[in-house]
Amino acid sequence: MSRQRFVVHVPVLARDLGAAKRFARAITRALGHLPDVDAGETTVSEEDAQFVRHRVFCDARLDGGRRCRRLADHDGPCTPGC
């Protein structure tokens, strides 16, 4: 049986976009041990503008099929570590 991708929306309260991204990073890292969680695709949006998504992680493809785990819009080269 093939599996489909779904997005789980969990509303949270945060002071601003930066705080919401930090919260999303913490949740993603806490669930990172689960093989079905696609951490690199983590995004944050305002409740009333869910179509405007802000990436949390870079997730650029690297050599060997790995992905960059640095923060979105990071300075310097991409790396596979967090």
Secondary structure, 3 states (H helix, E strand, C coil): CCCCCCCCCCCCCCCCHHHHHHHHHHHHHHHCCCCCCCHHHCEEEECCEEEEEEECECCCECHHHCECCCECCCCCCCCCCC
